[in-house]
Amino acid sequence: MARILIATDAWHPQVSGVVRTLDTTARVLRGQGHAVEVIEPTGFPQFAVPFYPEIPLCVTRTGRVYERVHKFRPDHVHISTEGPLGFWVRHYCRRMGWRFSTSYHTRFPEYLKKLARVPESVTYKFLKWFHGRSSCMMVATPSLEKELIGRGFKAPIRRWSRGVDLGTFRPRPRLATALPRPILLYVGRVSHEKGIDEFLSLKTAGTKLIVGDGPARAELEQKYPDAVFLGYRKGDALGEVYASADLFVFPSRTDTFGIVVIEALASGLPVAAYPVTGPMDIVTRDELGALDDDLGSAVSRALASGHPAACAEEGSRYTWANCTAQFLGNLVPMR
């Protein structure tokens, strides 16, 4: 059994695909008998990013981080995020001459440009430096790998897909509802960089149903009074919402995967999205939904062609066991 250290700046109570992936992977690894240490923000002083308050940044003495790494005595080190904790663990590994792996989860260059007007070229230069010494950079999809190679990333790239809790996200009997159908569902952060405005502005029949929260919620609730905002849902309550909708709409152009997409498929829900990294790797035939640069056209086509049984079968391929096996196979020995 291996001793695996994971460094991440994204952790609970933040609600995101990154947190879900890391938390579930760590739990599965421990269940297999591996020793897993997660260095994450809750153990350190922190402050919120002004333009993205859900993400905390740590401020602490580097020695506290180094002590955690040294005390655990890892066989493998994985650095999952490019924030302060990831940076300090990376620095410690470099100082000790240890090999380590990294993963590319989030399109920070695009987000920082939209939210804080930081030029993409500046952020990509930092990310290429950060991942450049990694012995293995893990990405979720072939299209993201191709893009990052095109941008000049040099670290060896390996695949690390994502998983679904198939006990929670599965076809279920539809709940009785007075909402007009078709019910078009969005699950995720309620913020402008997720493209939710483009979804809510569509002229479509039925009901737009929003699950999640974020800084744009109050503004969007006022602007789109016909949409229904439910706030956060978890576990079976979220699974029931998926299974009771008619279509899942994923309007983001900047996600690297989109766990919510495979949760929707596993629930028997077709997907409408843009033809971008993530959806284009997952929604690969008409029975699963439709991709189009015109989101309204994607919605119409997906409602017509989507096949719930085919969606559920495809979604069932994404298990956390397979996801964790990929992660474990990608890890590199420290020395």
C-alpha positions as CSV (number, residue, x, y, z in Angstrom):
1,M,0.0,0.0,0.0
2,A,1.2,3.5,-0.8
3,R,1.5,6.7,1.2
4,I,-0.1,9.4,-1.0
5,L,0.1,13.2,-0.3
6,I,-2.4,15.5,-2.1
7,A,-2.0,19.2,-2.0
8,T,-5.1,21.3,-2.9
9,D,-6.2,24.9,-2.5
10,A,-9.8,23.8,-3.3
11,W,-11.6,22.0,-0.5
12,H,-14.8,21.9,1.6
13,P,-17.0,23.9,2.2
14,Q,-16.4,25.0,-1.5
15,V,-18.8,23.2,-3.8
16,S,-17.1,22.3,-7.1
17,G,-16.2,19.4,-9.3
18,V,-12.5,19.7,-8.2
19,V,-13.5,19.3,-4.5
20,R,-15.8,16.4,-5.3
21,T,-13.1,14.7,-7.4
22,L,-10.4,15.0,-4.8
23,D,-12.5,14.2,-1.8
24,T,-14.0,11.1,-3.5
25,T,-10.6,9.9,-4.8
26,A,-9.1,10.2,-1.3
27,R,-11.9,8.2,0.2
28,V,-11.7,5.5,-2.4
29,L,-7.9,5.2,-1.9
30,R,-8.3,5.0,1.8
31,G,-10.9,2.3,1.4
32,Q,-8.3,0.3,-0.7
33,G,-5.9,0.5,2.2
34,H,-3.7,3.4,1.0
35,A,-2.6,6.1,3.5
36,V,-3.7,9.5,2.2
37,E,-2.8,12.9,3.6
38,V,-4.7,15.9,2.1
39,I,-3.0,19.3,2.7
40,E,-5.9,21.7,2.2
41,P,-6.9,25.3,3.3
42,T,-9.0,24.5,6.5
43,G,-5.9,23.9,8.5
44,F,-4.4,27.3,7.8
45,P,-5.3,31.1,8.1
46,Q,-6.9,32.2,4.9
47,F,-8.7,35.1,3.1
48,A,-11.3,35.1,0.3
49,V,-10.4,36.1,-3.2
50,P,-12.2,39.4,-3.7
51,F,-13.7,38.6,-7.1
52,Y,-14.3,34.9,-6.3
53,P,-15.2,34.7,-2.5
54,E,-15.9,31.0,-2.5
55,I,-12.2,30.3,-3.1
56,P,-9.9,30.9,0.0
57,L,-6.2,31.6,-0.3
58,C,-3.9,30.5,2.5
59,V,-1.5,32.8,4.3
60,T,0.8,30.9,6.6
61,R,4.5,30.2,7.3
62,T,6.0,27.9,4.7
63,G,7.5,25.9,7.5
64,R,4.0,24.7,8.6
65,V,3.4,23.3,5.2
66,Y,6.9,21.7,5.0
67,E,6.4,20.1,8.4
68,R,3.2,18.5,7.3
69,V,4.8,17.0,4.2
70,H,7.9,15.9,6.1
71,K,6.0,14.3,8.9
72,F,3.8,12.2,6.6
73,R,6.7,10.7,4.7
74,P,4.9,10.2,1.4
75,D,5.7,7.8,-1.4
76,H,3.9,9.9,-3.9
77,V,3.1,13.7,-4.0
78,H,0.2,15.0,-6.1
79,I,-0.3,18.8,-6.4
80,S,-3.8,19.4,-7.6
81,T,-4.1,23.2,-7.7
82,E,-1.8,26.1,-8.6
83,G,-2.6,28.2,-5.5
84,P,-0.4,28.9,-2.4
85,L,-0.6,25.4,-0.9
86,G,0.2,23.9,-4.3
87,F,3.1,26.3,-4.7
88,W,4.6,25.6,-1.3
89,V,4.4,21.8,-1.7
90,R,5.9,22.1,-5.2
91,H,8.7,24.2,-3.7
92,Y,9.4,21.7,-1.0
93,C,9.5,18.8,-3.6
94,R,11.9,20.8,-5.7
95,R,14.1,21.6,-2.8
96,M,14.2,17.9,-1.7
97,G,14.8,16.6,-5.3
98,W,11.5,14.8,-5.2
99,R,9.4,14.0,-8.2
100,F,5.7,14.9,-8.1
101,S,2.6,14.9,-10.3
102,T,0.1,17.8,-11.0
103,S,-3.3,18.1,-12.5
104,Y,-5.0,20.8,-14.6
105,H,-8.5,21.3,-13.4
106,T,-9.5,24.9,-13.9
107,R,-9.2,27.5,-16.7
108,F,-7.7,30.2,-14.5
109,P,-6.5,32.3,-17.5
110,E,-10.0,32.6,-18.9
111,Y,-11.6,33.2,-15.5
112,L,-9.0,35.8,-14.5
113,K,-9.4,37.6,-17.7
114,K,-13.2,37.8,-17.4
115,L,-13.3,38.5,-13.6
116,A,-10.2,40.6,-13.1
117,R,-8.9,41.6,-16.6
118,V,-5.6,39.8,-16.2
119,P,-4.3,39.0,-19.7
120,E,-4.5,35.3,-20.5
121,S,-0.9,35.3,-21.7
122,V,0.4,36.2,-18.2
123,T,-1.6,33.4,-16.4
124,Y,-0.7,30.8,-19.0
125,K,3.0,31.7,-18.7
126,F,2.7,31.1,-14.9
127,L,0.8,27.8,-15.4
128,K,3.4,26.5,-17.9
129,W,6.1,27.3,-15.4
130,F,4.1,25.7,-12.5
131,H,3.5,22.4,-14.3
132,G,6.8,22.4,-16.2
133,R,8.7,20.5,-13.6
134,S,5.9,17.9,-13.0
135,S,6.7,14.3,-13.9
136,C,3.1,13.8,-14.9
137,M,0.4,16.4,-15.5
138,M,-3.1,14.8,-15.4
139,V,-6.0,16.1,-17.5
140,A,-9.5,14.9,-17.9
141,T,-10.1,14.8,-21.6
142,P,-8.2,14.3,-25.0
143,S,-9.3,17.7,-26.2
144,L,-7.8,19.5,-23.2
145,E,-4.6,17.5,-23.7
146,K,-4.4,18.6,-27.3
147,E,-5.1,22.2,-26.4
148,L,-2.4,22.4,-23.6
149,I,0.2,20.8,-25.9
150,G,-0.7,23.4,-28.5
151,R,-0.1,26.1,-25.9
152,G,3.4,24.8,-25.1
153,F,2.9,22.8,-21.9
154,K,5.8,20.4,-21.7
155,A,5.1,18.0,-18.8
156,P,4.1,14.4,-19.7
157,I,0.3,14.3,-19.9
158,R,-1.8,11.4,-18.7
159,R,-5.6,11.0,-18.5
160,W,-7.5,11.3,-15.3
161,S,-11.2,11.1,-16.0
162,R,-14.1,11.7,-13.5
163,G,-16.7,9.6,-11.8
164,V,-20.3,9.6,-10.8
165,D,-22.0,8.2,-7.6
166,L,-24.3,5.8,-9.5
167,G,-26.3,5.2,-6.3
168,T,-27.4,8.9,-6.3
169,F,-27.4,9.7,-10.0
170,R,-29.6,7.2,-11.7
171,P,-32.9,7.1,-13.5
172,R,-35.8,7.5,-11.1
173,P,-39.6,8.0,-11.4
174,R,-40.3,11.7,-12.1
175,L,-41.5,13.7,-9.2
176,A,-44.9,15.3,-9.6
177,T,-44.5,19.0,-10.4
178,A,-46.6,21.9,-11.4
179,L,-43.7,23.4,-13.4
180,P,-44.5,23.6,-17.2
181,R,-42.5,21.2,-19.2
182,P,-40.0,20.8,-20.7
183,I,-37.9,21.4,-17.6
184,L,-34.4,22.6,-18.6
185,L,-32.0,22.1,-15.8
186,Y,-28.7,23.9,-14.9
187,V,-26.6,22.7,-12.0
188,G,-23.5,24.7,-10.9
189,R,-22.1,28.0,-9.8
190,V,-24.5,30.9,-10.4
191,S,-22.0,33.3,-11.9
192,H,-21.4,35.0,-15.2
193,E,-18.3,33.2,-16.2
194,K,-20.3,29.9,-16.3
195,G,-22.4,31.3,-19.2
196,I,-25.6,31.1,-17.3
197,D,-26.8,34.4,-18.7
198,E,-26.8,32.8,-22.2
199,F,-29.0,29.9,-20.9
200,L,-31.5,32.1,-19.1
201,S,-31.9,34.5,-22.0
202,L,-33.0,31.7,-24.4
203,K,-36.5,31.9,-25.7
204,T,-37.7,28.4,-25.0
205,A,-40.9,26.8,-23.9
206,G,-41.2,25.2,-20.4
207,T,-39.2,26.0,-17.3
208,K,-35.6,26.9,-16.6
209,L,-34.6,25.3,-13.3
210,I,-31.4,26.5,-11.6
211,V,-29.6,24.5,-8.8
212,G,-26.7,26.1,-7.1
213,D,-25.7,29.5,-5.8
214,G,-23.2,32.2,-6.5
215,P,-22.5,35.9,-6.7
216,A,-24.9,36.5,-9.7
217,R,-27.9,34.8,-8.2
218,A,-29.7,37.9,-6.8
219,E,-29.2,39.8,-10.1
220,L,-30.3,36.9,-12.3
221,E,-33.4,36.1,-10.2
222,Q,-34.5,39.7,-10.6
223,K,-33.7,39.8,-14.3
224,Y,-35.3,36.4,-15.2
225,P,-38.3,36.1,-12.9
226,D,-39.7,33.1,-14.8
227,A,-36.7,31.0,-14.0
228,V,-36.8,28.9,-10.8
229,F,-33.8,29.1,-8.5
230,L,-33.6,26.3,-5.9
231,G,-30.2,27.0,-4.3
232,Y,-27.9,24.1,-3.4
233,R,-29.1,20.5,-3.4
234,K,-27.1,17.5,-2.4
235,G,-27.3,13.8,-2.3
236,D,-30.7,12.2,-3.1
237,A,-32.4,15.6,-3.2
238,L,-30.1,16.5,-6.1
239,G,-30.5,13.1,-7.8
240,E,-34.3,13.6,-7.7
241,V,-34.0,17.0,-9.4
242,Y,-31.9,15.6,-12.2
243,A,-34.2,12.6,-12.8
244,S,-37.3,14.9,-12.9
245,A,-36.0,17.2,-15.6
246,D,-36.3,16.8,-19.3
247,L,-32.9,18.2,-20.4
248,F,-29.7,19.3,-18.9
249,V,-28.2,22.5,-20.2
250,F,-24.5,23.2,-19.8
251,P,-23.8,26.7,-21.0
252,S,-20.1,27.0,-19.9
253,R,-17.4,27.5,-22.5
254,T,-14.6,27.5,-19.9
255,D,-14.9,24.2,-17.9
256,T,-12.3,21.5,-18.4
257,F,-14.7,18.7,-17.9
258,G,-18.1,19.2,-16.2
259,I,-18.9,16.5,-13.7
260,V,-22.5,17.7,-13.8
261,V,-22.7,16.6,-17.4
262,I,-22.0,12.9,-16.5
263,E,-24.3,13.2,-13.5
264,A,-27.0,14.2,-15.8
265,L,-26.3,11.4,-18.3
266,A,-26.3,8.8,-15.4
267,S,-29.7,10.2,-14.4
268,G,-31.0,9.5,-17.9
269,L,-31.0,13.2,-18.9
270,P,-29.8,14.3,-22.4
271,V,-27.4,17.3,-22.5
272,A,-27.4,20.5,-24.6
273,A,-24.1,22.4,-24.6
274,Y,-21.5,24.2,-26.7
275,P,-19.0,22.2,-28.7
276,V,-16.1,22.9,-26.3
277,T,-13.7,20.9,-24.1
278,G,-15.7,18.7,-21.8
279,P,-19.0,18.3,-23.6
280,M,-17.3,17.5,-26.9
281,D,-15.5,14.6,-25.2
282,I,-18.6,13.3,-23.5
283,V,-21.6,14.0,-25.7
284,T,-20.4,12.0,-28.7
285,R,-23.7,10.9,-30.4
286,D,-27.2,12.2,-30.9
287,E,-28.8,9.9,-28.3
288,L,-26.8,11.7,-25.6
289,G,-27.9,15.2,-26.6
290,A,-26.6,17.9,-28.9
291,L,-23.7,20.4,-29.2
292,D,-24.0,23.6,-31.1
293,D,-22.5,27.1,-31.2
294,D,-26.2,28.2,-31.1
295,L,-27.3,27.1,-27.6
296,G,-30.9,27.4,-28.5
297,S,-30.4,25.0,-31.4
298,A,-28.6,22.6,-29.2
299,V,-31.6,22.6,-26.8
300,S,-34.1,21.9,-29.6
301,R,-32.0,19.1,-31.1
302,A,-31.2,17.5,-27.8
303,L,-34.9,17.4,-26.8
304,A,-35.7,15.7,-30.1
305,S,-32.9,13.2,-30.3
306,G,-32.0,12.4,-26.6
307,H,-32.7,8.9,-25.5
308,P,-32.8,8.5,-21.6
309,A,-31.8,4.8,-21.6
310,A,-28.8,5.5,-23.8
311,C,-27.8,8.5,-21.6
312,A,-28.0,6.3,-18.4
313,E,-25.9,3.6,-20.0
314,E,-23.3,6.1,-21.1
315,G,-23.3,7.8,-17.7
316,S,-22.8,4.5,-15.9
317,R,-19.3,4.1,-17.5
318,Y,-18.0,6.9,-15.4
319,T,-17.3,5.2,-12.0
320,W,-15.2,6.5,-9.2
321,A,-13.4,3.2,-9.0
322,N,-12.2,3.6,-12.6
323,C,-11.4,7.3,-12.0
324,T,-9.3,6.4,-8.9
325,A,-7.5,3.5,-10.7
326,Q,-6.4,6.0,-13.4
327,F,-5.2,8.4,-10.7
328,L,-3.3,5.7,-8.9
329,G,-1.7,4.5,-12.1
330,N,-0.5,8.0,-13.0
331,L,1.3,8.7,-9.7
332,V,5.1,8.9,-9.9
333,P,7.5,7.7,-7.2
334,M,9.1,10.5,-5.3
335,R,12.6,9.3,-6.0
